[in-house]
Amino acid sequence: MNPWKVILYIIIIGAISYTMFNHGMDSPQEIVENSPYPEFMFVDSNATSIVISHNSGKHFSPYIFYGIDGIYSNIHSPNEIAIKTPFWFLAYLTPYQMNMTTGNGCIYINSGYVGKPDTKWVEYMSDSNAIAYT
C-alpha cells in the first residue's frame, strides 16, 4: 500500500475522532483567547444552524454544521468571517475558493488573522451560545 494513502487515512481518522470526542462548548476564556479578531461576534456550533436559518429564511439541520466548533465575525468588518473547525486544513480541497485562507485552526473567508483581543474583561463573562466581545 502507498505510504501516502496510509498517512492520509491516519489524518482523516484522527480528525474525525477529534471532532467526535472533543466537541464540547469552549469556555468564554478559550473563545476569546482563540479569536482571530480583536473585537468579534462568536456563534458556537449549537447556535450556528439557528442563526443561519434565521438569516437565510431556510431551515438548516444542526447536523450539517457538526464539524464546526464556532464562527467568528469581525465586528469592524462583518463580511470577514473565521470558521473554527478541526478540519481547517482540508479547506483547499473544496472547489469554492472564495477569498479563503487557512491557519490557526480556522478557515478565513474574506480575511486573515487580524490580532488577539484584550482579555482583561474575560473574567466577567458567562457561558453562552453567542458572544459579542467589544
C-alpha positions in Angstrom: 0.0 0.0 0.0 1.2 3.5 -0.8 2.6 5.2 2.3 0.9 8.5 1.4 -2.5 6.8 1.5 -1.8 5.4 4.9 -0.8 8.9 6.2 -4.0 10.4 4.6 -6.1 7.7 6.3 -4.5 8.3 9.7 -5.1 12.1 9.3 -8.7 11.6 8.4 -9.4 9.1 11.1 -7.7 11.4 13.6 -9.7 14.4 12.6 -13.0 12.5 12.8 -12.1 11.1 16.2 -11.1 14.6 17.4 -14.4 16.1 16.4 -16.4 13.2 17.9 -14.7 13.2 21.3 -13.8 16.9 21.6 -17.0 18.6 20.5 -17.9 20.3 23.8 -18.6 24.0 24.2 -15.5 26.1 24.9 -15.4 28.3 27.9 -15.6 32.1 27.3 -11.9 32.4 28.1 -11.0 29.9 25.4 -13.3 31.6 22.9 -11.7 35.0 23.5 -8.1 33.6 23.6 -8.7 31.7 20.2 -10.3 34.7 18.5 -8.5 35.9 15.3 -10.1 39.3 15.7 -9.7 41.9 18.5 -13.5 42.6 18.6 -15.8 39.9 17.4 -19.1 38.1 17.4 -19.0 34.4 18.1 -21.7 31.8 17.5 -20.9 28.3 18.7 -21.9 25.1 16.9 -25.1 24.7 18.7 -26.5 28.1 17.6 -24.9 28.2 14.1 -27.8 26.4 12.4 -30.3 28.7 14.2 -28.6 31.9 13.1 -28.0 30.8 9.5 -31.6 29.5 9.2 -33.0 32.8 10.6 -30.8 35.0 8.3 -31.5 32.9 5.1 -35.1 32.2 5.8 -34.5 28.4 5.1 -34.2 25.6 7.6 -30.8 24.0 8.1 -30.3 21.0 10.3 -27.7 21.3 13.1 -26.1 18.1 11.7 -24.8 20.0 8.7 -22.6 22.1 11.0 -21.3 19.2 13.1 -17.6 19.7 12.1 -17.7 23.4 13.0 -16.8 24.4 16.5 -17.9 28.0 16.0 -17.9 31.0 13.7 -16.2 34.3 14.5 -17.2 37.5 12.7 -15.1 40.7 12.8 -17.3 43.5 14.3 -15.5 46.2 12.4 -16.0 44.4 9.1 -18.8 41.9 9.3 -18.0 40.2 5.9 -14.8 38.9 7.5 -15.5 35.5 8.9 -13.4 32.9 10.6 -14.8 29.3 10.9 -13.2 27.4 13.7 -13.0 23.8 12.8 -10.6 20.8 13.3 -10.9 20.3 9.5 -9.4 23.7 8.6 -6.5 22.0 6.8 -9.0 20.4 4.3 -10.4 23.7 3.1 -8.3 23.7 0.0 -10.0 20.5 -1.2 -13.3 22.4 -1.8 -14.0 23.6 -5.3 -15.1 27.0 -3.9 -12.0 29.1 -3.1 -13.9 32.4 -2.5 -11.1 34.6 -0.8 -10.4 31.7 1.5 -7.2 31.2 3.6 -6.5 28.9 6.5 -4.4 28.9 9.7 -4.6 28.8 13.5 -7.4 26.2 13.4 -9.7 28.4 11.3 -10.9 28.9 7.7 -10.8 32.6 7.0 -13.3 34.0 4.4 -12.6 37.5 3.1 -9.9 38.0 5.8 -7.0 36.5 7.6 -5.7 36.6 11.2 -6.1 40.2 12.4 -5.0 40.1 16.1 -5.7 39.0 19.6 -8.4 40.6 21.7 -7.7 42.3 25.0 -8.5 39.6 27.6 -9.0 41.8 30.7 -12.8 41.5 30.6 -13.0 37.7 30.1 -13.4 37.0 33.9 -16.8 38.8 33.8 -18.2 36.6 31.0 -20.5 33.6 31.4 -21.2 30.7 29.2 -23.4 31.4 26.2 -24.0 30.1 22.6 -23.4 33.6 21.2 -20.9 36.1 22.4 -20.3 39.7 21.3 -16.9 40.9 22.5 -16.0 44.6 22.0 
